[in-house]
Structure formats: structure tokens, C-alpha cells
Amino acid sequence: MDKKCGCPADQTLTAEGKCACADKDKVSTIAEKCEPKDSKKGRSLTFEEMETAKKMFGDTIDYGKVKIITGKGMTFWGKILTLTGKAVVWGNTIYFPNDKDGNSRYDPELDSDWLMHEMTHIYQRQNDGLLYILKAIWEHLIKGDAAYEYLNVLAPDKAFKDYGVEQQAAIIQDYYLDLIGEKIPPLTPEQREIIEKMLRDGGLLK
């Protein structure tokens, strides 16, 4: 710890009074160290990413196991997984797709709802194991993009676990957007109430 600014040795104090990585190509993670933004081994969640996820998932996820691979650190396997342009969760790793120039399409400052969608799959993977993988493959093969639709079957007597894996991720993403004031798509007060109760009953939300 740097006694001068109260920050870890590889970090510096910003004008806002916060500790940040001195190297612009690194990011401060929940491991309380600076890790490369673009590493083929992946980086841990940042403190901000973890705190955002905790608002939705509480302590139901082991956040220390989660890795993100994207940008210049994208692996050959990651390129295969993200060929469709969609993010993919494999194990405890989130692969966010790149643009044609090899730059990440995921911006931590702008895409927190996207992260919440993918963190739902991390939650499913950690809690359901192999069953999650089988369900996800089946849904994408049989339903395609329709696998994300849930509003037409949203019901007050239906538990969160009774929705499909992509429906669950869409529910979390939409509720999070509503929570931060980005009502796209807009949820009606009744829909929001149903979702919030369902998530709390399922042990989610902080």
C-alpha cells in the first residue's frame, strides 16, 4: 500500500479522490490488483462490475471465479464462440464479441445491462451446472431468437426457475434497465411488480 496516497502500489490517486491503475491498459479488479484489460487468460470483474451484479444477484454468485475475455486478448476459442456477434458464457468466463477491427464491443461504462444478462448465465452455470448447458443448447437450436421472449408468458404464480435460460437473462436485463431508468423496453407497473417479487422469492436482488 502506498502510504502517500493510500492506494495499492500499482495504483494512483485520481482527481476524484479514487484509486486507479497507473497503466491505462490495465483495470483495477476485485482481486484488488491491476490486471490487463486484454488478457488471453481473462480479467476478473472490476469492483464496479461486481457491485452492480450484487444488486441483482446478491451473494448467489462466486464473483471471484468470473473472468471476462474480450478485445485484444480474445482467444481463438473465444472467436469461435462469438462468431454470431453475441456474447457467450463458457464455464465461469464471459466472452464478449469484438468488432471487425478486433476491439471489444463491450464497454463497462455503457453496457452494464449486457453484463447483467451474461451474469445471469454465470448464475445459472454456477447453480445448475451441466443442466444449464443442456438447456441453453436446446433452446438455441429449437427456439432461436424466440428463446428470449418472456412477456407473453409472464405470470404472478410462476417462479423464476420455471422460465427458460434466455428468458431468465432477458428478465434480469429488462428489470435492471428499468431499475436504472433506461426503460427499454418499458415494463408496466404490474410487470415490474411481478418480476421484482419473483426475483426476491428466488433469492435474488440485494
Stockholm file with secondary structure:
# STOCKHOLM 1.0

chainA/1-206         MDKKCGCPADQTLTAEGKCACADKDKVSTIAEKCEPKDSKKGRSLTFEEMETAKKMFGDTIDYGKVKIITGKGMTFWGKILTLTGKAVVWGNTIYFPNDKDGNSRYDPELDSDWLMHEMTHIYQRQNDGLLYILKAIWEHLIKGDAAYEYLNVLAPDKAFKDYGVEQQAAIIQDYYLDLIGEKIPPLTPEQREIIEKMLRDGGLLK
#=GR chainA/1-206 SS CBTTTTBCTTEEECTTSCEEESSTTEEEBTTSSEEESSCTTCEECBHHHHHHHHHHHTTSSCGGGCEEECGGGCCHHHHHHTTTSSCEEETTEEECCBCTTSCBSCCTTTCHHHHHHHHHHHHHHHHHTHHHHHHHHHHHHHTGGGGGCCGGGCCTTCCGGGSCHHHHHHHHHHHHHHHTTCCSSCCCHHHHHHHHHHHHHTTCCC
#=GC SS_cons         CBTTTTBCTTEEECTTSCEEESSTTEEEBTTSSEEESSCTTCEECBHHHHHHHHHHHTTSSCGGGCEEECGGGCCHHHHHHTTTSSCEEETTEEECCBCTTSCBSCCTTTCHHHHHHHHHHHHHHHHHTHHHHHHHHHHHHHTGGGGGCCGGGCCTTCCGGGSCHHHHHHHHHHHHHHHTTCCSSCCCHHHHHHHHHHHHHTTCCC
//
